[in-house]
Amino acid sequence: MDTVKMLHFADLHIGMENFGRLDSETGLNSRVRDFLRRMDEMIAFAKDNQVDLTVFAGDAFKTRTPSPTLQDQFAYRVQDLAKLAPVVMLVGNHDLPPADKKASSIQIYDTLRVPNVKVADTFDVFAVDTTAGKVVIGAAPYPLRQRLLREGDTAGLSIADIDEQMRVILAQTLDALAADADALAAQHGGCPRVLVGHFTVESAVWGSERGIMLGRDVQAPLSALADARWDYVALGHIHKHQNLTDGRADVPPVVYAGSLDRVDFGEGNEPKGFCWVELRRGGAKWSFKRSQARPFLTLRADLRETADPTRALLALIEEQAEAVRDAVVRIRVQLTPETDALLDENTARDALRRAGANFIAPFQRIVDQGVRARLGDTPESLTDAELLERYLISKAVAPERRARLLAAAELIFSGTLDGEDN
């Protein structure tokens, strides 16, 4: 059997419009266009490299009820992929119908029997014919409690007990999928097997997608996926690209492709893209292909002891002009009440526009004030960072140490523990 060239991608979330504006040419939000362009770039790569099979590991849209316009834009691109090779589309949690008995947002492809497209909305095993030979696919869509547990199974159980029961049943279900895939592959001469899943694995590192997550997650143990009966495990649901079995030769790659573009500043340092897999029974070589994702840039400045804070900020923007171009930009400045009064925010915004910023996020002005004034605000109206800053001020923490603690805390709040924002 020849090597099967497989494209693995996930988590498009078409419809994300934060940090975007209306595009007059298309009527679409500029951020929607970003995600669609990333998909176009990926399809061009697949065409140039003669893809044999595409697996999409779930979450086509931001919401479970996307507009007809967004569905239309996605459909054009699914059609382009299907002209190149078979496409397997997994149902993620954002693809699920908003109510029982209703169709998912991607079910239409099965209903219309779109050639070369298979929608997987149940735990199932099936074979796909490619130009390089057959591939056995194990489909593991987003695990719903009502699908894994029978009525009455949870009577008297706590939420923690239910989650543990779900975890055990999910692991057993994945083991059964591997056994079924093994048997089906044997019928086809020992062809390669791929598990496509959309859920959280216990050892995975989350990005900032928790803020848009729908529903409560059940976590699968890595041992249920790191199974030599599979040749490659293609995952979706977590936006941060990662290989959970990196460095292990005894088990298949268990890979989150991650999303094609960034959602917010919490993903500012994360590479975005898709996976390209050379698939054979007994092994898979794969690589991560970075997309031209929109940069998210944070410019930071301590202007508390600056005589002319506006000029200092303009100098920073000029220094970072290359990074600013085409980026979504936010500015975070530390100020005293005196320097805050001197800072001309509109002049700084004009400078960012001239430098070619794609979008300018609201300025974040952190102003040192007296303890009584700072603690007089209603706590419910403050962000986590503002509450922490007020606590540190009340404890008379020195300004330099306070700044370091706030910067470290921001990584926790945004979910970027492995590195700083740009």
C-alpha positions as CSV (number, residue, x, y, z in Angstrom):
1,M,0.0,0.0,0.0
2,D,1.2,3.5,-0.8
3,T,1.6,6.2,1.8
4,V,-1.7,8.0,2.3
5,K,-1.2,11.8,2.4
6,M,-3.7,13.1,5.0
7,L,-4.7,16.6,6.0
8,H,-5.8,17.1,9.6
9,F,-7.4,20.3,10.8
10,A,-9.9,21.4,13.4
11,D,-11.6,24.3,15.3
12,L,-12.4,26.8,12.6
13,H,-15.1,28.6,14.7
14,I,-16.2,30.5,11.7
15,G,-18.2,33.5,13.0
16,M,-15.7,34.8,15.6
17,E,-16.0,38.5,15.2
18,N,-14.1,39.9,18.2
19,F,-11.4,42.4,17.2
20,G,-12.9,42.8,13.8
21,R,-14.9,45.3,11.7
22,L,-17.3,45.1,8.8
23,D,-15.7,44.5,5.4
24,S,-17.5,46.7,2.9
25,E,-16.5,44.5,-0.1
26,T,-18.0,41.3,1.2
27,G,-20.3,42.3,4.0
28,L,-18.4,39.9,6.3
29,N,-16.6,40.8,9.5
30,S,-12.9,41.1,8.9
31,R,-12.1,38.4,11.4
32,V,-14.5,36.0,9.6
33,R,-12.5,36.7,6.5
34,D,-9.3,35.9,8.3
35,F,-10.5,32.4,9.2
36,L,-11.8,31.8,5.7
37,R,-8.5,32.9,4.2
38,R,-6.6,30.5,6.4
39,M,-8.9,27.8,5.2
40,D,-8.2,28.8,1.6
41,E,-4.4,28.7,2.2
42,M,-4.7,25.2,3.7
43,I,-6.8,24.0,0.7
44,A,-4.2,25.4,-1.7
45,F,-1.5,23.5,0.2
46,A,-3.5,20.3,0.1
47,K,-4.0,20.7,-3.7
48,D,-0.3,21.4,-4.4
49,N,0.7,18.3,-2.4
50,Q,-2.0,16.0,-3.8
51,V,-3.9,15.2,-0.6
52,D,-5.5,11.7,-0.4
53,L,-7.7,12.2,2.6
54,T,-8.9,15.1,4.8
55,V,-10.1,14.7,8.4
56,F,-11.8,17.7,10.1
57,A,-11.9,17.1,13.9
58,G,-14.8,19.3,14.7
59,D,-16.2,22.8,15.5
60,A,-16.9,24.4,12.1
61,F,-18.7,27.4,13.5
62,K,-18.6,29.6,16.6
63,T,-22.3,28.9,17.4
64,R,-24.6,26.0,17.0
65,T,-26.9,28.0,14.8
66,P,-24.6,29.8,12.2
67,S,-26.1,32.2,9.8
68,P,-26.9,31.0,6.2
69,T,-24.1,33.3,5.0
70,L,-21.5,31.6,7.2
71,Q,-22.8,28.2,6.2
72,D,-22.5,29.2,2.6
73,Q,-18.9,30.3,2.9
74,F,-17.9,27.1,4.7
75,A,-19.8,25.0,2.1
76,Y,-17.8,26.4,-0.8
77,R,-14.6,25.3,0.9
78,V,-15.8,21.9,1.8
79,Q,-16.7,21.4,-1.8
80,D,-13.2,22.5,-2.8
81,L,-11.7,19.9,-0.4
82,A,-14.1,17.2,-1.6
83,K,-12.9,17.7,-5.2
84,L,-9.4,16.8,-4.1
85,A,-10.0,13.8,-1.9
86,P,-12.6,12.2,0.6
87,V,-13.4,14.4,3.5
88,V,-14.4,13.1,7.0
89,M,-16.1,15.7,9.1
90,L,-16.5,15.1,12.9
91,V,-19.2,16.7,15.0
92,G,-17.7,18.9,17.7
93,N,-19.5,20.5,20.6
94,H,-20.0,23.8,18.7
95,D,-21.6,21.7,15.8
96,L,-24.2,20.0,18.0
97,P,-27.8,21.0,17.5
98,P,-29.2,23.4,20.1
99,A,-32.0,21.0,21.0
100,D,-32.6,17.3,20.9
101,K,-34.1,15.8,17.7
102,K,-32.6,18.7,15.6
103,A,-29.9,18.5,13.0
104,S,-26.3,19.6,13.6
105,S,-24.9,22.5,11.7
106,I,-23.0,20.2,9.4
107,Q,-25.6,17.4,9.0
108,I,-26.7,18.9,5.7
109,Y,-23.7,17.3,3.9
110,D,-25.0,13.8,4.8
111,T,-28.6,14.7,4.1
112,L,-27.7,15.9,0.6
113,R,-25.3,13.0,0.1
114,V,-22.6,15.4,-0.9
115,P,-20.0,13.3,-2.9
116,N,-16.8,12.5,-1.1
117,V,-18.0,13.9,2.3
118,K,-18.8,11.8,5.3
119,V,-20.2,13.4,8.5
120,A,-19.5,11.4,11.7
121,D,-21.9,12.2,14.5
122,T,-21.8,8.9,16.4
123,F,-19.1,6.7,17.8
124,D,-18.4,4.5,14.8
125,V,-15.8,2.7,12.7
126,F,-15.8,2.7,8.9
127,A,-13.4,2.4,5.9
128,V,-12.7,5.2,3.4
129,D,-11.4,4.6,-0.1
130,T,-8.6,6.9,-1.1
131,T,-6.5,6.9,-4.3
132,A,-3.6,5.5,-2.1
133,G,-5.7,2.7,-0.7
134,K,-8.2,2.1,2.1
135,V,-8.0,3.8,5.5
136,V,-10.1,2.8,8.5
137,I,-11.5,5.7,10.5
138,G,-12.6,5.6,14.1
139,A,-15.0,8.5,14.8
140,A,-15.3,9.8,18.4
141,P,-17.5,13.0,18.3
142,Y,-18.0,15.2,21.3
143,P,-19.1,12.9,24.2
144,L,-22.5,13.8,25.4
145,R,-23.7,12.6,28.8
146,Q,-27.1,11.4,27.4
147,R,-25.3,9.3,24.8
148,L,-22.8,7.7,27.1
149,L,-25.0,7.2,30.2
150,R,-28.4,5.4,30.4
151,E,-31.3,7.0,32.1
152,G,-31.1,6.3,35.8
153,D,-27.4,5.7,35.8
154,T,-26.7,9.0,37.6
155,A,-29.4,8.8,40.3
156,G,-28.0,10.0,43.6
157,L,-24.5,10.7,42.2
158,S,-22.6,14.0,42.6
159,I,-21.3,16.0,39.7
160,A,-17.8,14.7,40.4
161,D,-19.1,11.1,40.5
162,I,-20.9,11.6,37.2
163,D,-17.8,13.0,35.6
164,E,-15.7,10.1,36.7
165,Q,-18.3,7.6,35.4
166,M,-18.3,9.5,32.1
167,R,-14.5,9.3,32.0
168,V,-14.5,5.5,32.5
169,I,-17.3,4.9,29.9
170,L,-15.5,7.1,27.4
171,A,-12.3,5.1,27.9
172,Q,-14.2,1.9,27.4
173,T,-15.9,3.2,24.3
174,L,-12.5,4.3,22.8
175,D,-11.1,0.8,23.5
176,A,-14.1,-0.8,21.7
177,L,-13.5,1.5,18.8
178,A,-9.8,0.4,18.6
179,A,-10.9,-3.2,18.6
180,D,-13.5,-2.7,15.9
181,A,-10.9,-0.7,13.8
182,D,-8.4,-3.5,14.2
183,A,-10.9,-6.1,13.0
184,L,-12.1,-4.0,10.0
185,A,-8.6,-3.1,9.0
186,A,-7.7,-6.9,9.0
187,Q,-10.5,-7.4,6.4
188,H,-8.8,-4.9,4.1
189,G,-5.3,-6.3,4.3
190,G,-4.1,-4.5,7.3
191,C,-4.7,-0.9,6.1
192,P,-3.9,2.1,8.3
193,R,-6.2,3.2,11.1
194,V,-6.9,6.8,12.2
195,L,-8.9,7.9,15.3
196,V,-10.6,11.3,14.9
197,G,-11.8,12.7,18.2
198,H,-13.2,15.9,19.6
199,F,-12.8,16.1,23.4
200,T,-10.3,16.9,26.1
201,V,-7.4,14.6,27.0
202,E,-6.2,14.7,30.6
203,S,-2.6,15.7,29.8
204,A,-3.5,18.4,27.2
205,V,-2.6,22.1,27.8
206,W,-5.5,24.4,27.4
207,G,-5.3,27.7,25.5
208,S,-7.8,30.6,25.9
209,E,-10.7,28.6,24.3
210,R,-12.2,27.9,27.7
211,G,-13.9,31.3,27.3
212,I,-16.0,30.1,24.3
213,M,-16.4,26.5,25.5
214,L,-20.0,25.2,25.4
215,G,-20.9,22.6,28.0
216,R,-19.0,20.8,30.7
217,D,-16.1,18.6,29.5
218,V,-15.4,15.0,30.2
219,Q,-11.7,14.2,30.0
220,A,-10.4,11.1,28.4
221,P,-7.2,9.4,29.8
222,L,-4.3,9.6,27.4
223,S,-3.8,5.8,27.8
224,A,-7.1,5.3,26.0
225,L,-5.7,7.0,22.9
226,A,-2.0,6.1,23.0
227,D,-2.9,2.7,21.6
228,A,-0.7,1.0,19.0
229,R,-3.9,-0.2,17.2
230,W,-4.1,3.3,15.8
231,D,-1.5,4.8,13.5
232,Y,-2.5,8.4,14.1
233,V,-4.9,10.1,16.5
234,A,-6.4,13.4,15.0
235,L,-7.9,15.6,17.7
236,G,-9.9,18.7,17.9
237,H,-11.5,20.9,20.7
238,I,-8.3,22.4,22.2
239,H,-7.0,25.3,20.1
240,K,-3.4,25.0,21.2
241,H,-1.4,22.7,18.8
242,Q,0.3,19.9,20.7
243,N,1.5,16.3,20.4
244,L,0.6,14.4,23.6
245,T,2.9,11.5,22.8
246,D,5.9,13.5,21.8
247,G,9.1,11.4,22.0
248,R,7.3,8.1,22.4
249,A,8.0,5.6,19.6
250,D,5.8,2.8,21.0
251,V,2.5,4.6,20.5
252,P,0.9,6.7,17.7
253,P,1.1,10.5,17.5
254,V,-1.9,11.9,19.5
255,V,-2.1,15.4,18.0
256,Y,-4.3,18.4,18.5
257,A,-4.1,20.3,15.2
258,G,-5.1,23.5,17.0
259,S,-7.1,26.3,15.3
260,L,-6.2,27.9,12.0
261,D,-6.2,31.5,13.3
262,R,-6.1,33.3,16.7
263,V,-9.2,34.0,18.7
264,D,-7.8,36.6,21.2
265,F,-4.7,37.9,22.9
266,G,-4.5,34.8,25.0
267,E,-3.4,33.0,21.8
268,G,-0.9,35.7,20.8
269,N,2.2,33.5,21.1
270,E,0.6,30.3,19.8
271,P,1.5,29.0,16.3
272,K,-1.6,28.3,14.3
273,G,-2.1,25.9,11.4
274,F,-2.9,22.3,10.4
275,C,-1.2,18.9,10.3
276,W,0.1,17.1,7.2
277,V,0.4,13.3,7.8
278,E,2.1,10.6,5.7
279,L,0.2,7.6,6.9
280,R,1.2,4.0,6.8
281,R,0.2,1.0,8.9
282,G,2.6,0.7,11.8
283,G,3.7,4.4,11.7
284,A,2.9,7.9,10.6
285,K,5.2,10.8,9.8
286,W,3.6,14.1,10.3
287,S,4.4,17.8,10.4
288,F,2.8,21.0,11.5
289,K,2.2,23.6,8.8
290,R,1.9,27.1,10.2
291,S,-0.8,29.3,8.8
292,Q,-0.5,33.0,8.1
293,A,-2.6,33.7,11.3
294,R,-3.4,37.3,12.2
295,P,-0.8,38.6,14.7
296,F,-2.1,39.7,18.1
297,L,0.3,42.2,19.6
298,T,0.4,43.8,23.1
299,L,2.6,47.0,23.5
300,R,3.5,47.6,27.1
301,A,4.9,50.8,28.6
302,D,5.6,52.1,32.1
303,L,4.9,55.8,31.8
304,R,4.7,56.6,35.5
305,E,7.9,58.6,35.5
306,T,7.8,60.0,32.0
307,A,7.5,63.8,31.6
308,D,5.8,63.4,28.2
309,P,3.9,60.1,28.1
310,T,2.4,60.7,24.7
311,R,5.8,61.2,23.1
312,A,7.2,58.1,24.8
313,L,4.2,56.0,23.6
314,L,4.6,57.3,20.0
315,A,8.3,56.4,20.1
316,L,7.4,52.8,21.2
317,I,4.9,52.6,18.3
318,E,7.5,53.8,15.8
319,E,10.0,51.3,17.2
320,Q,7.5,48.4,16.8
321,A,6.1,49.6,13.5
322,E,7.0,46.4,11.6
323,A,5.2,44.2,14.2
324,V,2.2,46.6,14.3
325,R,1.5,46.3,10.6
326,D,-1.5,44.1,9.9
327,A,-1.8,43.1,13.6
328,V,-4.6,43.4,16.1
329,V,-3.0,45.7,18.7
330,R,-3.6,46.6,22.2
331,I,-1.7,49.0,24.4
332,R,-1.2,48.5,28.2
333,V,0.3,51.4,30.0
334,Q,1.1,52.0,33.7
335,L,0.4,55.6,34.8
336,T,0.2,57.9,37.7
337,P,-2.8,60.3,38.0
338,E,-0.5,63.0,36.7
339,T,0.9,61.1,33.6
340,D,-2.6,59.8,33.0
341,A,-3.9,63.3,32.5
342,L,-1.1,64.1,30.1
343,L,-1.5,61.0,27.8
344,D,-3.3,61.7,24.6
345,E,-4.9,58.4,23.6
346,N,-6.3,59.7,20.3
347,T,-2.8,60.7,19.1
348,A,-1.5,57.2,19.9
349,R,-4.4,55.6,18.0
350,D,-3.7,57.8,15.0
351,A,-0.1,56.6,15.1
352,L,-1.2,53.0,15.2
353,R,-3.5,53.5,12.2
354,R,-0.6,55.2,10.2
355,A,1.6,52.2,11.1
356,G,-1.0,49.9,9.5
357,A,-2.6,48.2,12.5
358,N,-5.4,46.0,11.4
359,F,-7.5,46.6,14.5
360,I,-6.9,48.7,17.7
361,A,-8.3,47.1,20.8
362,P,-9.3,49.3,23.8
363,F,-6.4,50.9,25.7
364,Q,-5.7,49.5,29.1
365,R,-4.6,52.3,31.4
366,I,-3.4,51.1,34.8
367,V,-3.3,54.2,37.0
368,D,-1.6,54.3,40.5
369,Q,-3.9,55.9,43.0
370,G,-4.2,56.1,46.8
371,V,-5.3,53.0,48.6
372,R,-8.6,54.5,49.8
373,A,-9.6,55.7,46.4
374,R,-8.6,52.4,44.7
375,L,-10.5,50.2,47.2
376,G,-13.6,52.4,47.0
377,D,-14.8,50.9,43.7
378,T,-17.5,48.2,43.7
379,P,-15.6,44.8,43.5
380,E,-18.2,43.4,41.2
381,S,-17.3,46.0,38.6
382,L,-13.6,45.2,38.5
383,T,-11.6,42.7,36.5
384,D,-9.5,40.0,38.1
385,A,-6.4,42.0,37.3
386,E,-7.8,45.2,38.8
387,L,-8.8,43.3,42.0
388,L,-5.3,41.9,42.3
389,E,-3.7,45.2,41.7
390,R,-5.9,46.8,44.5
391,Y,-4.9,44.1,46.9
392,L,-1.2,44.6,46.2
393,I,-1.5,48.3,46.7
394,S,-3.3,47.7,50.0
395,K,-0.4,45.6,51.1
396,A,2.1,48.4,50.1
397,V,3.9,46.2,47.6
398,A,6.6,48.2,45.8
399,P,5.7,49.4,42.3
400,E,8.4,47.4,40.5
401,R,7.4,44.1,42.3
402,R,3.8,44.9,41.8
403,A,4.3,45.3,38.0
404,R,6.1,41.9,37.9
405,L,3.3,40.2,39.9
406,L,0.6,41.7,37.7
407,A,2.4,40.6,34.5
408,A,2.8,37.0,35.8
409,A,-0.9,37.0,36.9
410,E,-1.9,38.0,33.4
411,L,-0.5,34.8,32.0
412,I,-2.7,32.9,34.4
413,F,-5.8,34.9,33.7
414,S,-5.3,34.6,29.9
415,G,-4.3,30.9,30.0
416,T,-0.8,31.5,28.5
417,L,1.3,30.0,31.2
418,D,4.0,28.8,28.8
419,G,5.1,32.2,27.7
420,E,4.3,35.9,27.6
421,D,2.1,37.7,25.1
422,N,3.8,39.6,22.3
